[in-house]
Amino acid sequence: MALLAVAADPVRWSILQRLAAQGTKCVCDLQPAEQIPQNKLSYHLKVLRDAGLVTSAKRGRWVDYTLAEDALERLHAALPGASGGCQGGTPCR
């Protein structure tokens, strides 16, 4: 699936925004905020992970998800007409 198609889904976009703003989260933290069943949330996280936009790390019985280091830069680069950097030519963080 193309990068922008992955991010265009409203649930996945919300997950990306939450991880960018709040850092690492487990499904147990994301599920109440997204208000979708856990199995659907896990599906969306898998799509994001397969696209390289999030990374995952197992912690006991939980899996923690983090925005990939280059996710913002990759999304910005995929936007038509985008020029270097996230805002005003500065690097994405």
C-alpha positions in Angstrom: 0.0 0.0 0.0 1.3 3.4 -0.9 2.5 5.6 2.0 -0.1 8.3 1.6 -2.9 5.7 1.2 -1.8 4.2 4.5 -1.8 7.6 6.3 -5.0 8.7 4.7 -7.2 6.4 6.7 -8.8 8.5 9.6 -8.0 5.9 12.3 -4.4 5.5 11.1 -3.9 9.3 10.8 -5.2 9.7 14.4 -2.8 7.0 15.6 0.1 8.7 13.9 -0.9 12.1 15.4 -1.2 10.6 18.9 2.2 8.8 18.7 3.8 12.0 17.3 2.4 14.1 20.2 2.6 11.6 23.1 5.4 9.2 22.2 5.3 5.4 22.7 2.0 3.9 23.5 0.7 0.3 23.8 -2.6 -0.9 22.4 -4.1 -0.7 25.9 -3.4 3.1 25.9 -4.5 3.7 22.3 -7.7 1.7 22.3 -9.8 3.9 24.6 -8.7 7.0 22.7 -9.5 5.6 19.3 -12.8 4.0 20.4 -12.6 1.0 18.1 -12.3 -2.7 19.0 -8.9 -3.9 20.0 -8.7 -6.3 17.0 -9.3 -3.4 14.5 -6.8 -1.2 16.3 -4.2 -4.0 16.0 -5.0 -4.3 12.3 -4.4 -0.6 11.7 -1.1 -0.7 13.8 0.0 -3.6 11.7 -0.6 -1.6 8.5 1.4 1.3 9.9 4.2 -1.0 11.0 4.3 -2.7 7.6 4.5 0.7 5.9 7.5 1.6 8.2 5.6 4.5 9.9 5.7 2.9 13.3 7.9 0.5 15.1 6.9 -2.0 17.8 8.6 -3.6 20.8 7.3 -6.4 22.9 7.1 -5.6 26.7 5.9 -8.6 28.6 2.4 -9.4 27.2 2.1 -5.8 25.8 3.4 -4.4 22.5 4.5 -0.8 22.5 4.3 1.3 19.4 6.4 4.3 18.5 6.4 6.6 15.6 9.3 5.6 13.3 12.2 8.1 13.4 11.9 9.0 9.7 8.0 8.8 9.5 7.4 12.6 9.4 10.1 13.1 6.8 8.8 10.3 4.7 5.3 11.6 4.8 6.4 15.1 4.0 8.5 13.9 1.1 5.5 11.9 -0.3 3.3 15.0 -0.4 3.0 16.5 -3.9 4.6 19.9 -4.2 6.3 19.6 -0.8 9.7 21.2 -0.4 12.5 20.3 2.0 11.8 20.2 5.7 8.5 20.1 7.7 8.1 23.9 8.2 10.0 26.7 6.6 12.7 24.3 5.4 13.7 23.0 8.8 14.2 19.3 9.3 11.3 17.2 10.6 11.5 16.1 14.2 
